[in-house]
Amino acid sequence: MAPRSHFLEVNGATLHIADWGGNGPDLLLLHANGFLGWVYRKMIEKFVEEYHVRTLDLRGQGDSKTPVLDQDHWRNMARDVEDVIAHFGLQDFYGVGHSGGGALLALYAATHPGRVRRLALLEPVTVPHEPLYLERLSAANHPFVERARRRRVLWDSRQQLFDAYRRKEAFAAWDEEVLWDYVNHGTYDLPDGRVALKCPAEVEAHVFALTTSIDIFSQLTRIDCPVLVLRGALTDGPLFVVAERVAQRIPRGSLVTVPDTGHFLAMEKPDEVADIIAAYFRAEH
């Protein structure tokens, strides 16, 4: 299964949109920070049975080009989402967003009433602007900023990358096909035979550092469509609590906790997560 690629020039960035085909209403999927649409292929294979699926690689990630990094990165990503939706004329569409992608879809739904039919948000980073969260997720204290900056970008081969990531705690529980999709499509070949990750470490760290630069949480009460929030039962730290608070704050929100998964629930149990989302979307009929 391979999508058709489109590239759009918007807001000083070249964005990659993958069209995965499928029949039925439109569905837009936005990935988590540091990844790309291809990582969700196993979920998408289920969605295309009922929906026309597109994925957007956020600016500087996946096959989208890296723009100048500034303090407005999250606002620029939000504008990118608006422009992509407008370009394809998406109306009354379904949305699936993971982590940062979930936060961006939540913001779009809050600021564009009547445009979104239903949403599924996988542990969205729509953190409350309260002292506890602002302190823990500030640029200076965010637990993932330094990890992203130290991330190894160059590898001798894709097999070496796969083997190394399989030993990492964060990736150990990933479905093997999903990890290979990340290894094969989240990298590019270098002239010397090595491979490099497509998402530059500085972009990933920059996005993490600015997690709280927009107060999305306070706008969740404006979302007028049904929203399913999913979280991993093994997720630790504030995101486990945030998911519940997000579901409670959205007027038509509900929460599902997926057993034996963490923040990467879409990568760990893609079939189960896709089935939960598809059933939720289908339930309106």
Phi, psi and omega per residue, in radians:
M1 nan 2.068 -3.127
A2 -2.314 2.357 -3.106
P3 -1.485 2.909 2.970
R4 -1.613 2.390 -3.062
S5 -1.715 2.447 2.979
H6 -2.210 2.550 3.070
F7 -2.170 2.244 3.137
L8 -2.069 2.391 3.040
E9 -1.657 1.889 -3.138
V10 -2.448 2.446 2.995
N11 0.872 0.673 3.102
G12 1.343 0.246 -3.141
A13 -2.338 2.632 3.024
T14 -1.776 1.984 -3.028
L15 -1.798 2.427 3.086
H16 -1.757 2.189 3.065
I17 -2.061 2.226 3.104
A18 -1.798 2.224 3.099
D19 -1.775 1.943 -3.062
W20 -1.597 -0.004 3.134
G21 1.318 -2.791 -3.115
G22 1.878 2.793 -3.122
N23 -1.903 2.581 3.095
G24 1.935 -2.893 -3.108
P25 -1.103 2.790 3.130
D26 -1.261 2.493 3.043
L27 -2.357 2.194 3.107
L28 -1.921 2.249 -3.128
L29 -2.041 2.258 3.108
L30 -2.031 2.294 -3.011
H31 -1.470 2.972 3.065
A32 -1.393 2.800 -3.130
N33 -1.019 2.334 3.100
G34 1.621 -0.061 -3.061
F35 -2.086 -2.699 -3.118
L36 -2.824 2.923 -3.052
G37 -1.017 -0.575 -3.092
W38 -1.016 -0.486 -3.083
V39 -1.123 -0.323 -3.082
Y40 -1.773 0.326 -3.074
R41 -0.976 -0.766 -3.084
K42 -1.108 -0.643 3.051
M43 -1.194 -0.735 -3.088
I44 -1.093 -0.624 3.125
E45 -1.010 -0.531 3.071
K46 -1.410 -0.679 -3.093
F47 -1.145 -0.628 -3.060
V48 -1.179 -0.182 3.061
E49 -1.183 -0.414 -3.076
E50 -2.279 -0.181 -3.031
Y51 -2.392 2.754 2.975
H52 -1.622 1.939 -2.930
V53 -1.805 2.333 2.963
R54 -2.227 2.584 2.998
T55 -2.132 2.576 3.074
L56 -2.019 2.203 2.973
D57 -1.458 2.055 -3.094
L58 -1.076 2.692 -3.045
R59 -0.925 2.302 3.135
G60 1.451 0.006 -3.073
Q61 -2.239 2.767 -3.122
G62 1.012 -2.275 -3.134
D63 -1.700 0.124 2.982
S64 -1.402 2.605 -3.077
K65 -1.428 2.702 -3.125
T66 -1.476 2.036 3.086
P67 -1.506 -3.128 3.018
V68 -1.128 2.277 -3.125
L69 -1.482 2.276 3.125
D70 -2.520 -3.127 -3.086
Q71 -1.279 -0.169 3.141
D72 -1.719 0.355 -3.030
H73 -0.998 -0.782 3.141
W74 -1.153 -0.698 3.098
R75 -1.135 -0.655 3.099
N76 -1.168 -0.686 3.075
M77 -1.093 -0.697 3.114
A78 -1.087 -0.712 3.088
R79 -1.162 -0.653 3.085
D80 -1.009 -0.805 3.141
V81 -1.048 -0.778 3.109
E82 -1.019 -0.788 -3.081
D83 -1.214 -0.652 3.108
V84 -1.143 -0.775 3.113
I85 -1.071 -0.731 3.119
A86 -1.163 -0.702 -3.111
H87 -1.062 -0.721 -3.117
F88 -1.582 0.030 3.088
G89 1.093 0.633 -3.111
L90 -1.267 2.230 -3.134
Q91 -2.526 2.367 -3.122
D92 0.985 0.789 -3.048
F93 -1.803 2.942 3.090
Y94 -1.741 2.569 3.123
G95 -2.290 2.469 3.037
V96 -2.254 2.154 -3.115
G97 -2.374 2.427 -3.107
H98 -2.012 2.217 3.053
S99 0.994 -2.018 3.130
G100 -1.087 -0.638 3.076
G101 -1.108 -0.605 3.071
G102 -1.163 -0.702 3.114
A103 -1.088 -0.717 -3.121
L104 -1.177 -0.681 3.092
L105 -1.199 -0.642 3.080
A106 -1.080 -0.734 3.120
L107 -1.123 -0.733 3.126
Y108 -1.069 -0.815 -3.122
A109 -1.095 -0.627 -3.129
A110 -1.207 -0.539 -3.052
T111 -1.799 -0.021 3.122
H112 -2.345 1.236 -3.104
P113 -1.031 2.476 3.079
G114 1.454 -0.043 -3.085
R115 -1.638 -0.495 -3.054
V116 -1.849 2.374 -3.110
R117 -1.486 -0.896 3.081
R118 -2.662 2.648 3.137
L119 -2.216 2.576 2.925
A120 -2.183 2.058 -3.082
L121 -1.985 2.084 -3.112
L122 -1.704 1.821 -3.114
E123 0.730 1.055 -3.134
P124 -1.142 2.479 -3.130
V125 -1.547 0.896 3.064
T126 -1.611 1.279 -2.996
V127 -1.399 2.467 3.080
P128 -1.082 2.464 3.087
H129 -1.487 1.235 3.128
E130 -2.134 2.686 -3.030
P131 -0.868 -0.754 -3.099
L132 -1.042 -0.841 -3.087
Y133 -1.309 -0.713 3.140
L134 -1.083 -0.608 3.116
E135 -1.262 -0.835 -3.056
R136 -1.227 -0.494 -3.084
L137 -1.962 0.365 3.076
S138 -1.226 2.886 3.126
A139 -1.006 -0.600 -3.095
A140 -1.352 -0.515 -3.013
N141 -1.968 -0.130 -3.072
H142 -0.987 2.194 -3.028
P143 -1.141 -0.332 -3.056
F144 -1.738 -0.143 -3.058
V145 -1.141 -0.946 -3.111
E146 -1.170 -0.617 3.103
R147 -1.072 -0.711 3.121
A148 -1.154 -0.713 -3.130
R149 -1.136 -0.527 -3.123
R150 -1.551 -0.053 -3.048
R151 -1.069 2.345 3.106
R152 -1.288 2.241 -3.063
V153 -1.781 -0.609 -3.074
L154 -1.752 2.378 -3.122
W155 -2.379 2.617 -3.124
D156 -1.190 -0.548 -3.134
S157 -2.784 2.890 3.070
R158 -1.200 -0.586 3.092
Q159 -1.105 -0.711 3.099
Q160 -1.081 -0.738 3.116
L161 -1.100 -0.810 3.136
F162 -1.030 -0.835 -3.104
D163 -1.100 -0.688 -3.137
A164 -1.175 -0.747 -3.121
Y165 -1.234 -0.563 3.105
R166 -1.085 -0.444 3.134
R167 -1.533 -0.203 -3.138
K168 -1.388 2.441 -3.102
E169 -0.999 -0.719 -3.067
A170 -1.165 -0.439 -3.058
F171 -1.924 -0.126 -3.006
A172 -1.051 -0.570 -3.083
A173 -1.597 0.012 -3.124
W174 -1.119 2.510 2.948
D175 -1.000 2.374 -3.034
E176 -1.069 -0.712 3.111
E177 -1.084 -0.696 -3.134
V178 -1.132 -0.756 3.129
L179 -1.103 -0.695 3.089
W180 -1.150 -0.624 3.061
D181 -1.062 -0.725 3.096
Y182 -1.125 -0.800 -3.111
V183 -1.119 -0.750 -3.066
N184 -1.352 -0.626 -3.023
H185 -1.896 -0.208 3.087
G186 -1.657 0.244 -3.137
T187 -2.319 2.909 3.017
Y188 -2.411 2.731 -3.078
D189 -1.440 2.462 3.041
L190 -1.790 2.714 -3.112
P191 -1.023 -0.475 -3.096
D192 -1.503 0.103 3.104
G193 1.679 -0.206 3.088
R194 -1.412 3.029 3.075
V195 -2.191 2.683 3.137
A196 -2.277 2.554 3.069
L197 -1.175 2.444 -3.108
K198 -1.232 -0.629 -3.123
C199 -1.460 1.955 3.122
P200 -1.067 2.502 -3.118
A201 -1.020 -0.629 -3.095
E202 -1.197 -0.524 3.096
V203 -1.223 -0.842 -3.138
E204 -1.020 -0.798 3.139
A205 -1.124 -0.690 -3.125
H206 -1.085 -0.752 3.137
V207 -1.145 -0.764 3.094
F208 -1.037 -0.769 -3.067
A209 -1.098 -0.449 -3.085
L210 -1.836 0.365 -3.080
T211 -0.918 -0.690 -3.067
T212 -1.709 0.309 -3.085
S213 -1.270 -0.339 3.049
I214 -2.156 2.349 3.093
D215 -1.545 1.536 3.114
I216 -1.432 -0.600 -3.055
F217 -0.964 -0.748 -3.081
S218 -1.166 -0.308 -3.103
Q219 -1.658 -0.044 -3.048
L220 -1.104 -0.464 -3.137
T221 -1.158 -0.231 -3.120
R222 -1.533 -0.136 -3.123
I223 -1.247 2.196 -3.040
D224 -1.852 0.082 3.132
C225 -1.900 2.808 3.057
P226 -1.145 2.456 -3.099
V227 -2.357 2.246 3.015
L228 -1.789 2.159 3.070
V229 -1.809 2.228 3.123
L230 -1.982 2.468 3.062
R231 -2.431 2.730 3.089
G232 -1.485 2.405 -3.134
A233 -1.110 -0.427 -3.087
L234 -1.706 0.042 3.107
T235 -1.126 2.276 3.081
D236 -1.926 3.074 3.130
G237 1.334 -2.920 -2.988
P238 -1.191 -0.451 -3.042
L239 -1.126 -0.497 3.094
F240 -1.113 -0.771 3.129
V241 -1.270 -0.689 -3.123
V242 -1.017 -0.727 -3.126
A243 -0.996 -0.764 3.135
E244 -1.163 -0.722 3.141
R245 -1.165 -0.626 3.087
V246 -1.098 -0.832 -3.136
A247 -1.064 -0.646 3.137
Q248 -1.247 -0.567 -3.058
R249 -1.387 -0.543 3.124
I250 -1.290 2.212 -3.041
P251 -0.920 -0.672 -3.130
R252 -2.024 0.678 -3.104
G253 -1.604 2.644 3.038
S254 -2.498 2.825 -3.004
L255 -2.216 2.391 3.003
V256 -2.242 2.296 3.065
T257 -1.823 2.143 -3.072
V258 -1.623 2.067 -3.086
P259 -1.068 2.618 3.002
D260 1.016 0.556 3.074
T261 -2.344 2.810 3.065
G262 -2.049 -2.616 -3.097
H263 -1.091 -0.476 3.139
F264 -1.631 0.710 -3.075
L265 -0.998 -0.562 3.132
A266 -1.193 -0.473 -3.140
M267 -1.594 -0.447 -3.085
E268 -1.451 -0.750 3.132
K269 -2.322 1.164 -3.049
P270 -1.070 -0.674 -3.126
D271 -1.165 -0.794 -3.120
E272 -1.136 -0.766 -3.132
V273 -1.123 -0.740 3.119
A274 -1.091 -0.694 3.123
D275 -1.128 -0.687 3.116
I276 -1.100 -0.782 -3.117
I277 -1.165 -0.803 -3.114
A278 -1.072 -0.692 3.115
A279 -1.128 -0.680 3.128
Y280 -1.160 -0.770 3.118
F281 -1.132 -0.659 -3.079
R282 -1.275 -0.403 -3.012
A283 -1.140 -0.313 -3.117
E284 -1.290 -0.328 -3.033
H285 -1.430 nan nan
